[in-house]
Amino acid sequence: MIAAIYDGVFGIPLTGFQRFAVDCIGTVIDHDSAVWINGINHENQVHSCLLVNQPDTLIARYMADYAGIDLVRNHAVRAPGRAFRIEDTMPLDAWRNHPAYRELWRPAGIEHAMALAALDPISQLMELIVLWRSDAARPFTRTDVQALESIAPHAIAAWRHRQLAHLHEQAAERPALHHGVRGNAVCDGSGTIYASDPHFNATMRQHFTGWHGPRLPDGVTAMLRSNRTTHTLAGLNFTLTFGELRHLLSISVANNAPLTNAELRVATLYAEGRTNAQIASTLGITRSTVRNQIAAAYRKLDIHSKAELARRIPQTPA
């Protein structure tokens, strides 16, 4: 089942992936309805919300009046990676007298809940998965708790990869991404991160001391506002691939070694379309030297193609 979730990263459309993952979880942990929330933990801000077999009005009422007194959610957020049932936070008899149960959950047909949160300490992004059952006689078991703790982290990781893959797919007809990528993130035009891989988070923390998300540093946000596709800041190369509402931000470590004058001359002629033989004849050097200097230019500029070389050469100091 976990393998099926990961297989879905490249087979299930973005808009249906979370529901697909929840259905996969349902093959192991039976449930009647569910919710999957993505947002910023410390700001209690929701980026996206998938409701399964419940109306959208349920979450609107919950966020307005009951989020602060939801013990299951609060326990899950305080202990990421652990699953909690209602009875792990309070006696079920007390739950039946709780305002949230009487006014919200019981009218919605929800008798039992189990929740698990995943929190990235650097980006501050949180994923919360909650499963619900409508039959009061069928509480979630300790086996269900263990199963959710085993499965949910994979579903959440696969969802992150699916978002990144979606933007890679959108960029398929565009120039290749920068070679040597150390990490990727999905962001919007204001510089807020919606998904990021662990390599992105660790590299950003290394190069921007004390940084934590979900908002990008000011210098990177300025890149987004100016519609630039490349930028170098704090020892990192940033490459931006624009999507419709979300954008793919890739980072790699900047290589500050400049091209030598000889390498620059060869690279410039090569980028203009000259062949190795023509370059050798023009500069009075051997073809082997031409090949070596082109290879050195590719390595120093961290590029992979002549098209990338042509874009970079005008920015290369003489």
C-alpha positions as a printed Julia matrix, in Angstrom:
318×3 Matrix{Float64}:
   0.0    0.0     0.0
   2.84   2.41    0.81
   4.47   1.51   -2.5
   1.17   2.29   -4.24
   1.12   5.77   -2.7
   4.62   6.51   -3.97
   3.78   5.06   -7.39
   0.92   7.56   -7.53
   3.36  10.49   -7.49
   3.88  10.05  -11.22
   0.53   8.49  -12.08
  -2.17  10.42  -10.2
  -3.04  14.03  -11.16
  -2.13  16.68   -8.6
  -5.75  17.58   -7.89
  -6.66  14.0    -7.0
  -3.52  12.87   -5.22
  -4.48  13.6    -1.61
  -7.84  11.85   -2.01
  -6.01   8.93   -3.6
  -3.62   8.76   -0.62
  -6.49   8.92    1.88
  -8.24   6.1     0.02
  -5.01   4.06    0.24
  -4.91   4.65    4.0
  -8.53   3.47    4.1
  -7.52   0.03    2.85
  -5.7   -0.44    6.17
  -7.6    1.85    8.56
 -11.33   1.86    7.93
 -12.91   5.31    8.3
 -16.06   7.1     7.19
 -14.69  10.6     6.59
 -11.42  12.49    6.89
  -9.66  15.81    6.57
  -6.11  16.65    5.43
  -4.92  20.15    6.25
  -1.72  21.88    5.14
  -0.68  25.18    6.7
   1.61  27.19    8.94
   1.66  25.81   12.44
   2.55  28.82   14.58
   0.16  31.14   12.72
  -2.76  28.66   12.63
  -2.99  29.48    8.91
  -4.46  26.98    6.44
  -2.99  26.73    2.94
  -5.15  23.89    1.71
  -7.8   21.57    3.09
  -9.11  18.31    1.67
 -12.39  17.11    3.16
 -13.55  13.56    2.46
 -17.27  12.82    2.89
 -17.93  16.03    4.83
 -19.2   19.45    3.66
 -16.83  22.42    3.41
 -18.9   24.26    6.01
 -17.65  21.84    8.67
 -14.09  23.17    8.58
 -15.25  26.78    8.34
 -17.23  26.37   11.58
 -14.4   24.42   13.17
 -11.75  27.07   12.43
 -14.03  29.89   13.6
 -15.22  28.41   16.91
 -13.6   25.12   17.9
  -9.95  24.88   16.76
  -8.64  26.19   20.07
 -10.43  23.54   22.14
  -9.72  20.54   19.9
  -7.64  18.34   22.2
  -6.96  15.68   19.57
  -5.5   18.23   17.13
  -3.61  20.06   19.88
  -2.0   16.86   21.14
  -1.04  15.82   17.61
   0.55  19.2    16.85
   2.54  19.16   20.07
   3.89  15.66   19.34
   4.46  15.41   15.56
   4.6   11.88   14.22
   2.37  10.43   16.94
  -1.28   9.56   16.41
  -3.88  10.45   19.03
  -7.46   9.3    19.52
 -10.08  11.2    21.5
  -9.74   8.71   24.36
  -5.98   9.4    24.48
  -6.73  13.0    25.44
  -9.84  12.73   27.63
 -12.36  10.09   28.84
 -15.03   9.34   26.23
 -17.79  10.17   28.74
 -16.32  13.63   29.14
 -16.06  13.91   25.36
 -19.79  13.29   24.98
 -20.39  16.38   27.13
 -17.81  18.55   25.34
 -19.25  21.58   23.48
 -17.36  20.66   20.29
 -18.95  17.19   20.29
 -22.48  18.37   21.06
 -22.49  21.37   18.71
 -20.28  20.29   15.81
 -19.08  16.7    15.63
 -22.26  14.84   16.63
 -24.48  16.76   14.14
 -21.88  15.91   11.47
 -22.11  12.21   12.36
 -18.6   12.05   13.89
 -18.24   9.86   16.98
 -14.54   8.95   16.93
 -11.46  10.81   15.68
  -7.77   9.99   15.26
  -5.21  12.6    14.22
  -1.54  12.77   13.25
   0.52  15.88   12.46
   3.83  16.25   10.64
   5.74  19.45   11.35
   8.93  20.6     9.67
  10.89  22.57   12.3
  12.7   24.69    9.71
   9.98  25.57    7.2
   7.27  25.59    9.92
   4.93  23.84    7.47
   2.46  21.44    9.05
   0.41  18.6     7.6
  -2.5   17.28    9.68
  -4.42  14.12    8.8
  -7.57  13.32   10.79
  -9.69  10.19   10.31
 -13.3   10.0    11.56
 -15.75   7.19   12.32
 -19.52   7.6    12.65
 -20.33   4.46   14.66
 -20.0    5.07   18.4
 -19.48   1.32   18.9
 -16.41   1.26   16.62
 -13.61   3.3    18.25
 -10.16   3.43   16.7
  -7.86   0.81   18.23
  -4.22   0.87   19.27
  -3.51  -1.12   16.11
  -5.1    1.71   14.11
  -2.86   4.2    15.93
   0.25   2.22   15.04
  -0.88   1.88   11.43
  -1.47   5.62   11.03
   1.93   6.37   12.55
   3.51   4.02    9.99
   1.56   5.13    6.91
   0.88   8.87    7.31
   4.53  10.03    7.06
   4.81   8.27    3.69
   1.56   9.78    2.43
   2.74  13.25    3.48
   6.17  12.79    1.88
   4.56  11.54   -1.34
   2.23  14.57   -1.39
   5.24  16.88   -1.12
   6.93  15.05   -4.0
   3.72  15.2    -6.08
   3.57  18.99   -5.76
   7.21  19.31   -6.82
   6.7   16.85   -9.68
   3.7   18.87  -10.88
   5.82  21.96  -11.35
   8.55  19.93  -13.02
   5.89  18.68  -15.42
   4.78  22.24  -16.15
   8.39  23.12  -16.89
   8.94  20.18  -19.24
   8.7   22.36  -22.35
  10.96  25.03  -20.9
  14.76  25.19  -20.57
  16.29  22.52  -18.34
  16.6   23.27  -14.66
  19.93  24.33  -13.23
  22.34  21.41  -12.87
  23.55  20.44   -9.4
  20.26  21.19   -7.62
  20.49  20.83   -3.83
  16.77  21.15   -3.13
  13.37  22.29   -4.37
  10.44  24.18   -2.9
   6.98  25.18   -4.06
   6.25  28.85   -3.35
   3.86  31.61   -4.37
   4.62  35.08   -5.7
   4.76  36.61   -2.22
   7.58  34.28   -1.1
   5.57  31.86    1.04
   6.63  28.2     0.85
   3.91  25.59    0.43
   6.09  22.48    0.15
   9.81  21.83    0.33
  12.12  18.85    0.47
  14.52  18.25    3.39
  17.56  19.13    1.26
  16.09  22.56    0.51
  15.43  23.25    4.19
  18.86  22.12    5.36
  20.72  24.05    2.63
  18.75  27.23    3.3
  19.46  26.99    7.03
  23.17  26.49    6.3
  23.44  29.57    4.06
  20.95  31.85    5.86
  21.86  31.59    9.55
  18.78  31.27   11.74
  16.37  31.11    8.81
  13.11  29.31    9.18
  10.07  29.3     6.96
   7.53  29.43    5.7
   8.59  32.76    4.17
  11.68  33.08    2.02
  14.43  35.64    2.82
  13.81  39.16    1.53
  16.45  38.91   -1.2
  14.8   35.82   -2.66
  11.33  37.37   -2.4
  12.65  40.36   -4.39
  13.6   37.9    -7.14
  10.0   36.69   -7.27
   8.62  40.22   -7.46
  10.98  41.14  -10.31
  10.06  38.03  -12.33
  13.72  37.04  -12.61
  14.37  33.35  -13.21
  17.89  33.21  -11.75
  19.56  34.92   -8.82
  22.64  34.35   -6.65
  22.46  35.23   -2.96
  24.36  34.12    0.15
  26.39  31.57   -1.8
  23.37  29.95   -3.42
  22.07  29.93   -6.99
  18.29  30.27   -7.12
  16.45  29.09  -10.24
  12.75  29.9   -10.54
  10.34  28.05  -12.81
   7.05  29.92  -12.95
   3.77  27.99  -12.75
   0.21  29.33  -12.73
  -0.35  29.95   -9.02
   2.66  28.18   -7.55
   6.27  28.31   -8.66
   9.18  25.87   -8.4
  12.26  27.28   -6.67
  15.44  25.22   -7.05
  18.7   25.94   -5.24
  22.3   24.92   -5.84
  25.55  25.99   -4.26
  27.13  28.86   -6.22
  30.55  28.25   -7.75
  32.5   31.47   -7.46
  35.55  30.36   -9.44
  35.7   32.71  -12.49
  36.61  31.51  -15.94
  40.15  32.25  -17.02
  40.57  34.56  -20.0
  41.47  31.56  -22.18
  38.39  29.62  -21.01
  36.19  32.67  -21.57
  37.44  33.15  -25.14
  36.79  29.5   -26.01
  33.42  29.43  -24.23
  32.27  32.62  -25.98
  33.07  31.25  -29.43
  31.48  27.9   -28.59
  28.32  29.61  -27.33
  28.18  31.58  -30.6
  27.96  28.3   -32.51
  31.57  27.74  -33.62
  32.8   24.15  -33.87
  35.79  22.87  -31.93
  37.83  22.87  -35.14
  36.87  26.46  -35.95
  37.71  27.62  -32.43
  41.08  25.85  -32.54
  41.9   27.47  -35.87
  40.79  30.95  -34.77
  42.73  30.9   -31.5
  45.72  28.86  -32.68
  45.28  26.08  -30.14
  44.66  22.34  -30.38
  41.22  20.75  -30.46
  42.12  18.9   -27.25
  42.7   22.25  -25.52
  39.35  23.5   -26.8
  37.58  20.44  -25.37
  39.33  20.8   -22.02
  38.48  24.49  -21.71
  34.84  23.93  -22.64
  34.66  21.18  -20.0
  36.22  23.54  -17.44
  33.67  26.23  -18.29
  30.77  23.78  -17.88
  32.15  22.64  -14.53
  32.77  26.15  -13.15
  29.43  27.5   -14.33
  27.65  24.32  -13.19
  25.84  23.94  -16.52
  24.94  21.07  -18.8
  24.28  22.38  -22.3
  25.34  24.92  -24.93
  22.02  26.74  -24.46
  22.81  27.26  -20.76
  26.32  28.4   -21.69
  24.91  31.01  -24.08
  22.71  32.37  -21.3
  25.54  32.52  -18.77
  28.41  33.89  -20.85
  27.16  37.49  -20.97
  27.13  37.47  -17.17
  30.64  36.01  -16.88
  33.37  38.54  -15.94
  36.27  38.85  -18.39
